[in-house]
Amino acid sequence: MARKSADKKIEKKRKPVKTEKNPKTQIISDVYDTDGKKSGKMTLPVTVFAAKINPDLIAQAVRVYLSNQRAGTHAVKTRAEVT
């Protein structure tokens, strides 16, 4: 007999991303060439840089990156190899 609490799904409430009320619409940034000299200017959307930082997401990305760097040399002995 299954418990009633096991049937319920708990949904995590997500908060909307907070941004400034009146942010600038664009950021003007310098562009550098391969020699390190300024070669012009570029406009960037402020919505990309105004987003709130999510530490849990950064931690997950670091764990995925580090786990993908492992060699993965694990092996299992077959019946013939076991003494």
mmCIF file of the N, C-alpha and C atoms, coordinates in Angstrom:
data_MODEL
# 
_entry.id   MODEL 
# 
loop_
_atom_site.group_PDB 
_atom_site.id 
_atom_site.type_symbol 
_atom_site.label_atom_id 
_atom_site.label_alt_id 
_atom_site.label_comp_id 
_atom_site.label_asym_id 
_atom_site.label_entity_id 
_atom_site.label_seq_id 
_atom_site.pdbx_PDB_ins_code 
_atom_site.Cartn_x 
_atom_site.Cartn_y 
_atom_site.Cartn_z 
_atom_site.occupancy 
_atom_site.B_iso_or_equiv 
_atom_site.pdbx_formal_charge 
_atom_site.auth_seq_id 
_atom_site.auth_comp_id 
_atom_site.auth_asym_id 
_atom_site.auth_atom_id 
_atom_site.pdbx_PDB_model_num 
ATOM 1   N N  . MET A 1 1  ? 0.841  -1.182  0.000   1.00 0.00 ? 1  MET A N  1 
ATOM 2   C CA . MET A 1 1  ? 0.000  0.000   0.000   1.00 0.00 ? 1  MET A CA 1 
ATOM 3   C C  . MET A 1 1  ? 0.885  1.245   0.000   1.00 0.00 ? 1  MET A C  1 
ATOM 4   N N  . ALA A 1 2  ? 0.670  2.108   -0.936  1.00 0.00 ? 2  ALA A N  1 
ATOM 5   C CA . ALA A 1 2  ? 1.482  3.317   -1.089  1.00 0.00 ? 2  ALA A CA 1 
ATOM 6   C C  . ALA A 1 2  ? 0.970  4.409   -0.158  1.00 0.00 ? 2  ALA A C  1 
ATOM 7   N N  . ARG A 1 3  ? 1.894  5.213   0.302   1.00 0.00 ? 3  ARG A N  1 
ATOM 8   C CA . ARG A 1 3  ? 1.509  6.327   1.153   1.00 0.00 ? 3  ARG A CA 1 
ATOM 9   C C  . ARG A 1 3  ? 0.953  7.462   0.298   1.00 0.00 ? 3  ARG A C  1 
ATOM 10  N N  . LYS A 1 4  ? 0.059  8.221   0.866   1.00 0.00 ? 4  LYS A N  1 
ATOM 11  C CA . LYS A 1 4  ? -0.530 9.341   0.135   1.00 0.00 ? 4  LYS A CA 1 
ATOM 12  C C  . LYS A 1 4  ? 0.491  10.426  -0.144  1.00 0.00 ? 4  LYS A C  1 
ATOM 13  N N  . SER A 1 5  ? 1.433  10.604  0.769   1.00 0.00 ? 5  SER A N  1 
ATOM 14  C CA . SER A 1 5  ? 2.416  11.666  0.579   1.00 0.00 ? 5  SER A CA 1 
ATOM 15  C C  . SER A 1 5  ? 3.371  11.370  -0.577  1.00 0.00 ? 5  SER A C  1 
ATOM 16  N N  . ALA A 1 6  ? 3.529  10.091  -0.918  1.00 0.00 ? 6  ALA A N  1 
ATOM 17  C CA . ALA A 1 6  ? 4.413  9.732   -2.026  1.00 0.00 ? 6  ALA A CA 1 
ATOM 18  C C  . ALA A 1 6  ? 3.795  10.105  -3.379  1.00 0.00 ? 6  ALA A C  1 
ATOM 19  N N  . ASP A 1 7  ? 2.485  10.229  -3.428  1.00 0.00 ? 7  ASP A N  1 
ATOM 20  C CA . ASP A 1 7  ? 1.804  10.545  -4.681  1.00 0.00 ? 7  ASP A CA 1 
ATOM 21  C C  . ASP A 1 7  ? 1.834  12.038  -5.003  1.00 0.00 ? 7  ASP A C  1 
ATOM 22  N N  . LYS A 1 8  ? 2.059  12.871  -3.990  1.00 0.00 ? 8  LYS A N  1 
ATOM 23  C CA . LYS A 1 8  ? 2.043  14.313  -4.203  1.00 0.00 ? 8  LYS A CA 1 
ATOM 24  C C  . LYS A 1 8  ? 3.369  14.764  -4.786  1.00 0.00 ? 8  LYS A C  1 
ATOM 25  N N  . LYS A 1 9  ? 3.301  15.650  -5.733  1.00 0.00 ? 9  LYS A N  1 
ATOM 26  C CA . LYS A 1 9  ? 4.503  16.240  -6.305  1.00 0.00 ? 9  LYS A CA 1 
ATOM 27  C C  . LYS A 1 9  ? 4.669  17.637  -5.720  1.00 0.00 ? 9  LYS A C  1 
ATOM 28  N N  . ILE A 1 10 ? 5.865  17.909  -5.264  1.00 0.00 ? 10 ILE A N  1 
ATOM 29  C CA . ILE A 1 10 ? 6.153  19.223  -4.704  1.00 0.00 ? 10 ILE A CA 1 
ATOM 30  C C  . ILE A 1 10 ? 6.786  20.063  -5.791  1.00 0.00 ? 10 ILE A C  1 
ATOM 31  N N  . GLU A 1 11 ? 6.172  21.181  -6.084  1.00 0.00 ? 11 GLU A N  1 
ATOM 32  C CA . GLU A 1 11 ? 6.706  22.081  -7.096  1.00 0.00 ? 11 GLU A CA 1 
ATOM 33  C C  . GLU A 1 11 ? 7.384  23.250  -6.412  1.00 0.00 ? 11 GLU A C  1 
ATOM 34  N N  . LYS A 1 12 ? 8.592  23.551  -6.841  1.00 0.00 ? 12 LYS A N  1 
ATOM 35  C CA . LYS A 1 12 ? 9.336  24.666  -6.278  1.00 0.00 ? 12 LYS A CA 1 
ATOM 36  C C  . LYS A 1 12 ? 8.819  25.962  -6.892  1.00 0.00 ? 12 LYS A C  1 
ATOM 37  N N  . LYS A 1 13 ? 8.501  26.909  -6.034  1.00 0.00 ? 13 LYS A N  1 
ATOM 38  C CA . LYS A 1 13 ? 8.009  28.197  -6.526  1.00 0.00 ? 13 LYS A CA 1 
ATOM 39  C C  . LYS A 1 13 ? 9.195  28.988  -7.059  1.00 0.00 ? 13 LYS A C  1 
ATOM 40  N N  . ARG A 1 14 ? 9.046  29.499  -8.223  1.00 0.00 ? 14 ARG A N  1 
ATOM 41  C CA . ARG A 1 14 ? 10.106 30.281  -8.852  1.00 0.00 ? 14 ARG A CA 1 
ATOM 42  C C  . ARG A 1 14 ? 9.766  31.753  -8.769  1.00 0.00 ? 14 ARG A C  1 
ATOM 43  N N  . LYS A 1 15 ? 10.761 32.529  -8.352  1.00 0.00 ? 15 LYS A N  1 
ATOM 44  C CA . LYS A 1 15 ? 10.588 33.964  -8.268  1.00 0.00 ? 15 LYS A CA 1 
ATOM 45  C C  . LYS A 1 15 ? 11.020 34.589  -9.587  1.00 0.00 ? 15 LYS A C  1 
ATOM 46  N N  . PRO A 1 16 ? 10.333 35.620  -10.040 1.00 0.00 ? 16 PRO A N  1 
ATOM 47  C CA . PRO A 1 16 ? 10.762 36.280  -11.275 1.00 0.00 ? 16 PRO A CA 1 
ATOM 48  C C  . PRO A 1 16 ? 12.106 36.983  -11.076 1.00 0.00 ? 16 PRO A C  1 
ATOM 49  N N  . VAL A 1 17 ? 12.858 37.089  -12.137 1.00 0.00 ? 17 VAL A N  1 
ATOM 50  C CA . VAL A 1 17 ? 14.156 37.753  -12.093 1.00 0.00 ? 17 VAL A CA 1 
ATOM 51  C C  . VAL A 1 17 ? 13.938 39.242  -11.877 1.00 0.00 ? 17 VAL A C  1 
ATOM 52  N N  . LYS A 1 18 ? 14.642 39.766  -10.877 1.00 0.00 ? 18 LYS A N  1 
ATOM 53  C CA . LYS A 1 18 ? 14.502 41.190  -10.575 1.00 0.00 ? 18 LYS A CA 1 
ATOM 54  C C  . LYS A 1 18 ? 15.509 41.984  -11.397 1.00 0.00 ? 18 LYS A C  1 
ATOM 55  N N  . THR A 1 19 ? 15.025 43.026  -12.005 1.00 0.00 ? 19 THR A N  1 
ATOM 56  C CA . THR A 1 19 ? 15.890 43.933  -12.744 1.00 0.00 ? 19 THR A CA 1 
ATOM 57  C C  . THR A 1 19 ? 15.577 45.352  -12.289 1.00 0.00 ? 19 THR A C  1 
ATOM 58  N N  . GLU A 1 20 ? 16.385 46.272  -12.712 1.00 0.00 ? 20 GLU A N  1 
ATOM 59  C CA . GLU A 1 20 ? 16.148 47.666  -12.365 1.00 0.00 ? 20 GLU A CA 1 
ATOM 60  C C  . GLU A 1 20 ? 14.849 48.144  -13.008 1.00 0.00 ? 20 GLU A C  1 
ATOM 61  N N  . LYS A 1 21 ? 14.210 49.100  -12.349 1.00 0.00 ? 21 LYS A N  1 
ATOM 62  C CA . LYS A 1 21 ? 12.941 49.602  -12.879 1.00 0.00 ? 21 LYS A CA 1 
ATOM 63  C C  . LYS A 1 21 ? 13.131 50.383  -14.172 1.00 0.00 ? 21 LYS A C  1 
ATOM 64  N N  . ASN A 1 22 ? 14.151 51.210  -14.226 1.00 0.00 ? 22 ASN A N  1 
ATOM 65  C CA . ASN A 1 22 ? 14.405 52.011  -15.417 1.00 0.00 ? 22 ASN A CA 1 
ATOM 66  C C  . ASN A 1 22 ? 15.845 51.801  -15.876 1.00 0.00 ? 22 ASN A C  1 
ATOM 67  N N  . PRO A 1 23 ? 16.166 50.612  -16.368 1.00 0.00 ? 23 PRO A N  1 
ATOM 68  C CA . PRO A 1 23 ? 17.551 50.404  -16.793 1.00 0.00 ? 23 PRO A CA 1 
ATOM 69  C C  . PRO A 1 23 ? 17.827 51.075  -18.129 1.00 0.00 ? 23 PRO A C  1 
ATOM 70  N N  . LYS A 1 24 ? 19.096 51.288  -18.387 1.00 0.00 ? 24 LYS A N  1 
ATOM 71  C CA . LYS A 1 24 ? 19.481 51.781  -19.710 1.00 0.00 ? 24 LYS A CA 1 
ATOM 72  C C  . LYS A 1 24 ? 19.126 50.687  -20.707 1.00 0.00 ? 24 LYS A C  1 
ATOM 73  N N  . THR A 1 25 ? 18.919 51.050  -21.935 1.00 0.00 ? 25 THR A N  1 
ATOM 74  C CA . THR A 1 25 ? 18.564 50.043  -22.922 1.00 0.00 ? 25 THR A CA 1 
ATOM 75  C C  . THR A 1 25 ? 19.791 49.408  -23.555 1.00 0.00 ? 25 THR A C  1 
ATOM 76  N N  . GLN A 1 26 ? 20.921 50.111  -23.546 1.00 0.00 ? 26 GLN A N  1 
ATOM 77  C CA . GLN A 1 26 ? 22.128 49.576  -24.165 1.00 0.00 ? 26 GLN A CA 1 
ATOM 78  C C  . GLN A 1 26 ? 23.361 50.030  -23.396 1.00 0.00 ? 26 GLN A C  1 
ATOM 79  N N  . ILE A 1 27 ? 24.409 49.208  -23.468 1.00 0.00 ? 27 ILE A N  1 
ATOM 80  C CA . ILE A 1 27 ? 25.706 49.547  -22.896 1.00 0.00 ? 27 ILE A CA 1 
ATOM 81  C C  . ILE A 1 27 ? 26.677 49.717  -24.051 1.00 0.00 ? 27 ILE A C  1 
ATOM 82  N N  . ILE A 1 28 ? 27.457 50.780  -24.021 1.00 0.00 ? 28 ILE A N  1 
ATOM 83  C CA . ILE A 1 28 ? 28.447 51.007  -25.069 1.00 0.00 ? 28 ILE A CA 1 
ATOM 84  C C  . ILE A 1 28 ? 29.796 50.533  -24.546 1.00 0.00 ? 28 ILE A C  1 
ATOM 85  N N  . SER A 1 29 ? 30.433 49.641  -25.289 1.00 0.00 ? 29 SER A N  1 
ATOM 86  C CA . SER A 1 29 ? 31.702 49.057  -24.865 1.00 0.00 ? 29 SER A CA 1 
ATOM 87  C C  . SER A 1 29 ? 32.740 49.212  -25.975 1.00 0.00 ? 29 SER A C  1 
ATOM 88  N N  . ASP A 1 30 ? 33.997 49.301  -25.576 1.00 0.00 ? 30 ASP A N  1 
ATOM 89  C CA . ASP A 1 30 ? 35.079 49.403  -26.552 1.00 0.00 ? 30 ASP A CA 1 
ATOM 90  C C  . ASP A 1 30 ? 35.385 48.030  -27.146 1.00 0.00 ? 30 ASP A C  1 
ATOM 91  N N  . VAL A 1 31 ? 35.804 48.008  -28.400 1.00 0.00 ? 31 VAL A N  1 
ATOM 92  C CA . VAL A 1 31 ? 36.210 46.785  -29.084 1.00 0.00 ? 31 VAL A CA 1 
ATOM 93  C C  . VAL A 1 31 ? 37.709 46.885  -29.336 1.00 0.00 ? 31 VAL A C  1 
ATOM 94  N N  . TYR A 1 32 ? 38.424 45.808  -29.005 1.00 0.00 ? 32 TYR A N  1 
ATOM 95  C CA . TYR A 1 32 ? 39.876 45.784  -29.165 1.00 0.00 ? 32 TYR A CA 1 
ATOM 96  C C  . TYR A 1 32 ? 40.261 44.779  -30.237 1.00 0.00 ? 32 TYR A C  1 
ATOM 97  N N  . ASP A 1 33 ? 41.332 45.074  -30.988 1.00 0.00 ? 33 ASP A N  1 
ATOM 98  C CA . ASP A 1 33 ? 41.815 44.133  -31.995 1.00 0.00 ? 33 ASP A CA 1 
ATOM 99  C C  . ASP A 1 33 ? 42.823 43.185  -31.351 1.00 0.00 ? 33 ASP A C  1 
ATOM 100 N N  . THR A 1 34 ? 43.447 42.329  -32.163 1.00 0.00 ? 34 THR A N  1 
ATOM 101 C CA . THR A 1 34 ? 44.369 41.325  -31.643 1.00 0.00 ? 34 THR A CA 1 
ATOM 102 C C  . THR A 1 34 ? 45.647 41.924  -31.075 1.00 0.00 ? 34 THR A C  1 
ATOM 103 N N  . ASP A 1 35 ? 45.954 43.160  -31.422 1.00 0.00 ? 35 ASP A N  1 
ATOM 104 C CA . ASP A 1 35 ? 47.139 43.830  -30.890 1.00 0.00 ? 35 ASP A CA 1 
ATOM 105 C C  . ASP A 1 35 ? 46.843 44.553  -29.578 1.00 0.00 ? 35 ASP A C  1 
ATOM 106 N N  . GLY A 1 36 ? 45.589 44.590  -29.155 1.00 0.00 ? 36 GLY A N  1 
ATOM 107 C CA . GLY A 1 36 ? 45.210 45.250  -27.916 1.00 0.00 ? 36 GLY A CA 1 
ATOM 108 C C  . GLY A 1 36 ? 44.879 46.715  -28.075 1.00 0.00 ? 36 GLY A C  1 
ATOM 109 N N  . LYS A 1 37 ? 44.718 47.169  -29.290 1.00 0.00 ? 37 LYS A N  1 
ATOM 110 C CA . LYS A 1 37 ? 44.389 48.568  -29.548 1.00 0.00 ? 37 LYS A CA 1 
ATOM 111 C C  . LYS A 1 37 ? 42.886 48.698  -29.774 1.00 0.00 ? 37 LYS A C  1 
ATOM 112 N N  . LYS A 1 38 ? 42.325 49.840  -29.385 1.00 0.00 ? 38 LYS A N  1 
ATOM 113 C CA . LYS A 1 38 ? 40.901 50.080  -29.596 1.00 0.00 ? 38 LYS A CA 1 
ATOM 114 C C  . LYS A 1 38 ? 40.626 50.186  -31.090 1.00 0.00 ? 38 LYS A C  1 
ATOM 115 N N  . SER A 1 39 ? 39.633 49.418  -31.530 1.00 0.00 ? 39 SER A N  1 
ATOM 116 C CA . SER A 1 39 ? 39.309 49.466  -32.952 1.00 0.00 ? 39 SER A CA 1 
ATOM 117 C C  . SER A 1 39 ? 37.887 49.955  -33.212 1.00 0.00 ? 39 SER A C  1 
ATOM 118 N N  . GLY A 1 40 ? 37.146 50.237  -32.141 1.00 0.00 ? 40 GLY A N  1 
ATOM 119 C CA . GLY A 1 40 ? 35.795 50.738  -32.337 1.00 0.00 ? 40 GLY A CA 1 
ATOM 120 C C  . GLY A 1 40 ? 34.970 50.592  -31.080 1.00 0.00 ? 40 GLY A C  1 
ATOM 121 N N  . LYS A 1 41 ? 33.666 50.752  -31.246 1.00 0.00 ? 41 LYS A N  1 
ATOM 122 C CA . LYS A 1 41 ? 32.727 50.624  -30.129 1.00 0.00 ? 41 LYS A CA 1 
ATOM 123 C C  . LYS A 1 41 ? 31.604 49.685  -30.535 1.00 0.00 ? 41 LYS A C  1 
ATOM 124 N N  . MET A 1 42 ? 31.002 49.048  -29.517 1.00 0.00 ? 42 MET A N  1 
ATOM 125 C CA . MET A 1 42 ? 29.916 48.104  -29.752 1.00 0.00 ? 42 MET A CA 1 
ATOM 126 C C  . MET A 1 42 ? 28.834 48.343  -28.708 1.00 0.00 ? 42 MET A C  1 
ATOM 127 N N  . THR A 1 43 ? 27.587 48.257  -29.127 1.00 0.00 ? 43 THR A N  1 
ATOM 128 C CA . THR A 1 43 ? 26.483 48.412  -28.181 1.00 0.00 ? 43 THR A CA 1 
ATOM 129 C C  . THR A 1 43 ? 26.008 47.019  -27.763 1.00 0.00 ? 43 THR A C  1 
ATOM 130 N N  . LEU A 1 44 ? 25.805 46.850  -26.455 1.00 0.00 ? 44 LEU A N  1 
ATOM 131 C CA . LEU A 1 44 ? 25.371 45.571  -25.891 1.00 0.00 ? 44 LEU A CA 1 
ATOM 132 C C  . LEU A 1 44 ? 24.041 45.762  -25.169 1.00 0.00 ? 44 LEU A C  1 
ATOM 133 N N  . PRO A 1 45 ? 23.142 44.774  -25.225 1.00 0.00 ? 45 PRO A N  1 
ATOM 134 C CA . PRO A 1 45 ? 21.861 44.921  -24.524 1.00 0.00 ? 45 PRO A CA 1 
ATOM 135 C C  . PRO A 1 45 ? 22.066 44.826  -23.009 1.00 0.00 ? 45 PRO A C  1 
ATOM 136 N N  . VAL A 1 46 ? 21.445 45.697  -22.248 1.00 0.00 ? 46 VAL A N  1 
ATOM 137 C CA . VAL A 1 46 ? 21.617 45.728  -20.799 1.00 0.00 ? 46 VAL A CA 1 
ATOM 138 C C  . VAL A 1 46 ? 20.859 44.582  -20.123 1.00 0.00 ? 46 VAL A C  1 
ATOM 139 N N  . THR A 1 47 ? 19.866 44.015  -20.784 1.00 0.00 ? 47 THR A N  1 
ATOM 140 C CA . THR A 1 47 ? 19.086 42.944  -20.169 1.00 0.00 ? 47 THR A CA 1 
ATOM 141 C C  . THR A 1 47 ? 19.932 41.714  -19.881 1.00 0.00 ? 47 THR A C  1 
ATOM 142 N N  . VAL A 1 48 ? 20.978 41.486  -20.659 1.00 0.00 ? 48 VAL A N  1 
ATOM 143 C CA . VAL A 1 48 ? 21.859 40.342  -20.428 1.00 0.00 ? 48 VAL A CA 1 
ATOM 144 C C  . VAL A 1 48 ? 22.664 40.530  -19.145 1.00 0.00 ? 48 VAL A C  1 
ATOM 145 N N  . PHE A 1 49 ? 23.113 41.743  -18.888 1.00 0.00 ? 49 PHE A N  1 
ATOM 146 C CA . PHE A 1 49 ? 23.984 42.010  -17.760 1.00 0.00 ? 49 PHE A CA 1 
ATOM 147 C C  . PHE A 1 49 ? 23.218 42.414  -16.500 1.00 0.00 ? 49 PHE A C  1 
ATOM 148 N N  . ALA A 1 50 ? 21.932 42.687  -16.598 1.00 0.00 ? 50 ALA A N  1 
ATOM 149 C CA . ALA A 1 50 ? 21.143 43.105  -15.445 1.00 0.00 ? 50 ALA A CA 1 
ATOM 150 C C  . ALA A 1 50 ? 20.476 41.930  -14.737 1.00 0.00 ? 50 ALA A C  1 
ATOM 151 N N  . ALA A 1 51 ? 20.627 40.724  -15.251 1.00 0.00 ? 51 ALA A N  1 
ATOM 152 C CA . ALA A 1 51 ? 19.985 39.558  -14.656 1.00 0.00 ? 51 ALA A CA 1 
ATOM 153 C C  . ALA A 1 51 ? 20.628 39.226  -13.312 1.00 0.00 ? 51 ALA A C  1 
ATOM 154 N N  . LYS A 1 52 ? 19.815 38.681  -12.393 1.00 0.00 ? 52 LYS A N  1 
ATOM 155 C CA . LYS A 1 52 ? 20.296 38.319  -11.072 1.00 0.00 ? 52 LYS A CA 1 
ATOM 156 C C  . LYS A 1 52 ? 21.156 37.062  -11.180 1.00 0.00 ? 52 LYS A C  1 
ATOM 157 N N  . ILE A 1 53 ? 22.240 37.012  -10.413 1.00 0.00 ? 53 ILE A N  1 
ATOM 158 C CA . ILE A 1 53 ? 23.155 35.868  -10.434 1.00 0.00 ? 53 ILE A CA 1 
ATOM 159 C C  . ILE A 1 53 ? 22.516 34.719  -9.662  1.00 0.00 ? 53 ILE A C  1 
ATOM 160 N N  . ASN A 1 54 ? 22.554 33.521  -10.239 1.00 0.00 ? 54 ASN A N  1 
ATOM 161 C CA . ASN A 1 54 ? 21.990 32.333  -9.615  1.00 0.00 ? 54 ASN A CA 1 
ATOM 162 C C  . ASN A 1 54 ? 23.144 31.429  -9.169  1.00 0.00 ? 54 ASN A C  1 
ATOM 163 N N  . PRO A 1 55 ? 23.522 31.449  -7.874  1.00 0.00 ? 55 PRO A N  1 
ATOM 164 C CA . PRO A 1 55 ? 24.667 30.658  -7.415  1.00 0.00 ? 55 PRO A CA 1 
ATOM 165 C C  . PRO A 1 55 ? 24.470 29.151  -7.576  1.00 0.00 ? 55 PRO A C  1 
ATOM 166 N N  . ASP A 1 56 ? 23.223 28.667  -7.445  1.00 0.00 ? 56 ASP A N  1 
ATOM 167 C CA . ASP A 1 56 ? 22.967 27.233  -7.608  1.00 0.00 ? 56 ASP A CA 1 
ATOM 168 C C  . ASP A 1 56 ? 23.255 26.791  -9.038  1.00 0.00 ? 56 ASP A C  1 
ATOM 169 N N  . LEU A 1 57 ? 22.891 27.606  -9.996  1.00 0.00 ? 57 LEU A N  1 
ATOM 170 C CA . LEU A 1 57 ? 23.131 27.279  -11.395 1.00 0.00 ? 57 LEU A CA 1 
ATOM 171 C C  . LEU A 1 57 ? 24.624 27.294  -11.720 1.00 0.00 ? 57 LEU A C  1 
ATOM 172 N N  . ILE A 1 58 ? 25.362 28.238  -11.147 1.00 0.00 ? 58 ILE A N  1 
ATOM 173 C CA . ILE A 1 58 ? 26.808 28.295  -11.350 1.00 0.00 ? 58 ILE A CA 1 
ATOM 174 C C  . ILE A 1 58 ? 27.470 27.072  -10.744 1.00 0.00 ? 58 ILE A C  1 
ATOM 175 N N  . ALA A 1 59 ? 27.047 26.662  -9.541  1.00 0.00 ? 59 ALA A N  1 
ATOM 176 C CA . ALA A 1 59 ? 27.605 25.482  -8.889  1.00 0.00 ? 59 ALA A CA 1 
ATOM 177 C C  . ALA A 1 59 ? 27.333 24.225  -9.714  1.00 0.00 ? 59 ALA A C  1 
ATOM 178 N N  . GLN A 1 60 ? 26.145 24.120  -10.272 1.00 0.00 ? 60 GLN A N  1 
ATOM 179 C CA . GLN A 1 60 ? 25.812 22.971  -11.104 1.00 0.00 ? 60 GLN A CA 1 
ATOM 180 C C  . GLN A 1 60 ? 26.671 22.936  -12.365 1.00 0.00 ? 60 GLN A C  1 
ATOM 181 N N  . ALA A 1 61 ? 26.888 24.081  -12.979 1.00 0.00 ? 61 ALA A N  1 
ATOM 182 C CA . ALA A 1 61 ? 27.718 24.141  -14.183 1.00 0.00 ? 61 ALA A CA 1 
ATOM 183 C C  . ALA A 1 61 ? 29.156 23.745  -13.878 1.00 0.00 ? 61 ALA A C  1 
ATOM 184 N N  . VAL A 1 62 ? 29.672 24.155  -12.717 1.00 0.00 ? 62 VAL A N  1 
ATOM 185 C CA . VAL A 1 62 ? 31.038 23.776  -12.328 1.00 0.00 ? 62 VAL A CA 1 
ATOM 186 C C  . VAL A 1 62 ? 31.125 22.274  -12.090 1.00 0.00 ? 62 VAL A C  1 
ATOM 187 N N  . ARG A 1 63 ? 30.124 21.695  -11.408 1.00 0.00 ? 63 ARG A N  1 
ATOM 188 C CA . ARG A 1 63 ? 30.126 20.241  -11.170 1.00 0.00 ? 63 ARG A CA 1 
ATOM 189 C C  . ARG A 1 63 ? 30.077 19.467  -12.474 1.00 0.00 ? 63 ARG A C  1 
ATOM 190 N N  . VAL A 1 64 ? 29.265 19.887  -13.415 1.00 0.00 ? 64 VAL A N  1 
ATOM 191 C CA . VAL A 1 64 ? 29.174 19.207  -14.715 1.00 0.00 ? 64 VAL A CA 1 
ATOM 192 C C  . VAL A 1 64 ? 30.496 19.299  -15.448 1.00 0.00 ? 64 VAL A C  1 
ATOM 193 N N  . TYR A 1 65 ? 31.103 20.481  -15.435 1.00 0.00 ? 65 TYR A N  1 
ATOM 194 C CA . TYR A 1 65 ? 32.387 20.666  -16.116 1.00 0.00 ? 65 TYR A CA 1 
ATOM 195 C C  . TYR A 1 65 ? 33.457 19.768  -15.508 1.00 0.00 ? 65 TYR A C  1 
ATOM 196 N N  . LEU A 1 66 ? 33.552 19.744  -14.185 1.00 0.00 ? 66 LEU A N  1 
ATOM 197 C CA . LEU A 1 66 ? 34.581 18.938  -13.524 1.00 0.00 ? 66 LEU A CA 1 
ATOM 198 C C  . LEU A 1 66 ? 34.339 17.443  -13.713 1.00 0.00 ? 66 LEU A C  1 
ATOM 199 N N  . SER A 1 67 ? 33.086 17.016  -13.691 1.00 0.00 ? 67 SER A N  1 
ATOM 200 C CA . SER A 1 67 ? 32.809 15.593  -13.878 1.00 0.00 ? 67 SER A CA 1 
ATOM 201 C C  . SER A 1 67 ? 33.096 15.159  -15.312 1.00 0.00 ? 67 SER A C  1 
ATOM 202 N N  . ASN A 1 68 ? 32.949 16.056  -16.272 1.00 0.00 ? 68 ASN A N  1 
ATOM 203 C CA . ASN A 1 68 ? 33.268 15.718  -17.661 1.00 0.00 ? 68 ASN A CA 1 
ATOM 204 C C  . ASN A 1 68 ? 34.771 15.663  -17.906 1.00 0.00 ? 68 ASN A C  1 
ATOM 205 N N  . GLN A 1 69 ? 35.577 16.229  -17.000 1.00 0.00 ? 69 GLN A N  1 
ATOM 206 C CA . GLN A 1 69 ? 37.031 16.201  -17.148 1.00 0.00 ? 69 GLN A CA 1 
ATOM 207 C C  . GLN A 1 69 ? 37.637 14.895  -16.651 1.00 0.00 ? 69 GLN A C  1 
ATOM 208 N N  . ARG A 1 70 ? 36.869 14.078  -15.948 1.00 0.00 ? 70 ARG A N  1 
ATOM 209 C CA . ARG A 1 70 ? 37.370 12.814  -15.417 1.00 0.00 ? 70 ARG A CA 1 
ATOM 210 C C  . ARG A 1 70 ? 37.653 11.832  -16.544 1.00 0.00 ? 70 ARG A C  1 
ATOM 211 N N  . ALA A 1 71 ? 38.601 10.934  -16.287 1.00 0.00 ? 71 ALA A N  1 
ATOM 212 C CA . ALA A 1 71 ? 39.010 9.976   -17.309 1.00 0.00 ? 71 ALA A CA 1 
ATOM 213 C C  . ALA A 1 71 ? 37.974 8.872   -17.505 1.00 0.00 ? 71 ALA A C  1 
ATOM 214 N N  . GLY A 1 72 ? 37.285 8.459   -16.447 1.00 0.00 ? 72 GLY A N  1 
ATOM 215 C CA . GLY A 1 72 ? 36.276 7.414   -16.569 1.00 0.00 ? 72 GLY A CA 1 
ATOM 216 C C  . GLY A 1 72 ? 36.881 6.059   -16.884 1.00 0.00 ? 72 GLY A C  1 
ATOM 217 N N  . THR A 1 73 ? 37.894 5.654   -16.128 1.00 0.00 ? 73 THR A N  1 
ATOM 218 C CA . THR A 1 73 ? 38.597 4.396   -16.410 1.00 0.00 ? 73 THR A CA 1 
ATOM 219 C C  . THR A 1 73 ? 38.082 3.248   -15.556 1.00 0.00 ? 73 THR A C  1 
ATOM 220 N N  . HIS A 1 74 ? 36.894 3.332   -15.020 1.00 0.00 ? 74 HIS A N  1 
ATOM 221 C CA . HIS A 1 74 ? 36.347 2.268   -14.188 1.00 0.00 ? 74 HIS A CA 1 
ATOM 222 C C  . HIS A 1 74 ? 36.050 1.035   -15.047 1.00 0.00 ? 74 HIS A C  1 
ATOM 223 N N  . ALA A 1 75 ? 36.099 -0.128  -14.430 1.00 0.00 ? 75 ALA A N  1 
ATOM 224 C CA . ALA A 1 75 ? 35.845 -1.377  -15.153 1.00 0.00 ? 75 ALA A CA 1 
ATOM 225 C C  . ALA A 1 75 ? 35.211 -2.372  -14.191 1.00 0.00 ? 75 ALA A C  1 
ATOM 226 N N  . VAL A 1 76 ? 34.532 -3.356  -14.735 1.00 0.00 ? 76 VAL A N  1 
ATOM 227 C CA . VAL A 1 76 ? 33.893 -4.399  -13.959 1.00 0.00 ? 76 VAL A CA 1 
ATOM 228 C C  . VAL A 1 76 ? 34.481 -5.730  -14.402 1.00 0.00 ? 76 VAL A C  1 
ATOM 229 N N  . LYS A 1 77 ? 34.807 -6.565  -13.409 1.00 0.00 ? 77 LYS A N  1 
ATOM 230 C CA . LYS A 1 77 ? 35.350 -7.876  -13.741 1.00 0.00 ? 77 LYS A CA 1 
ATOM 231 C C  . LYS A 1 77 ? 34.224 -8.792  -14.212 1.00 0.00 ? 77 LYS A C  1 
ATOM 232 N N  . THR A 1 78 ? 34.530 -9.619  -15.193 1.00 0.00 ? 78 THR A N  1 
ATOM 233 C CA . THR A 1 78 ? 33.565 -10.606 -15.658 1.00 0.00 ? 78 THR A CA 1 
ATOM 234 C C  . THR A 1 78 ? 33.628 -11.835 -14.762 1.00 0.00 ? 78 THR A C  1 
ATOM 235 N N  . ARG A 1 79 ? 32.770 -12.772 -14.978 1.00 0.00 ? 79 ARG A N  1 
ATOM 236 C CA . ARG A 1 79 ? 32.724 -13.983 -14.168 1.00 0.00 ? 79 ARG A CA 1 
ATOM 237 C C  . ARG A 1 79 ? 34.034 -14.766 -14.270 1.00 0.00 ? 79 ARG A C  1 
ATOM 238 N N  . ALA A 1 80 ? 34.655 -14.768 -15.429 1.00 0.00 ? 80 ALA A N  1 
ATOM 239 C CA . ALA A 1 80 ? 35.901 -15.509 -15.624 1.00 0.00 ? 80 ALA A CA 1 
ATOM 240 C C  . ALA A 1 80 ? 37.077 -14.852 -14.901 1.00 0.00 ? 80 ALA A C  1 
ATOM 241 N N  . GLU A 1 81 ? 37.022 -13.548 -14.703 1.00 0.00 ? 81 GLU A N  1 
ATOM 242 C CA . GLU A 1 81 ? 38.134 -12.837 -14.060 1.00 0.00 ? 81 GLU A CA 1 
ATOM 243 C C  . GLU A 1 81 ? 38.083 -12.901 -12.532 1.00 0.00 ? 81 GLU A C  1 
ATOM 244 N N  . VAL A 1 82 ? 36.915 -13.203 -11.971 1.00 0.00 ? 82 VAL A N  1 
ATOM 245 C CA . VAL A 1 82 ? 36.778 -13.272 -10.520 1.00 0.00 ? 82 VAL A CA 1 
ATOM 246 C C  . VAL A 1 82 ? 37.386 -14.575 -10.032 1.00 0.00 ? 82 VAL A C  1 
ATOM 247 N N  . THR A 1 83 ? 38.220 -14.509 -8.964  1.00 0.00 ? 83 THR A N  1 
ATOM 248 C CA . THR A 1 83 ? 38.850 -15.742 -8.455  1.00 0.00 ? 83 THR A CA 1 
ATOM 249 C C  . THR A 1 83 ? 38.023 -16.404 -7.409  1.00 0.00 ? 83 THR A C  1 
# 
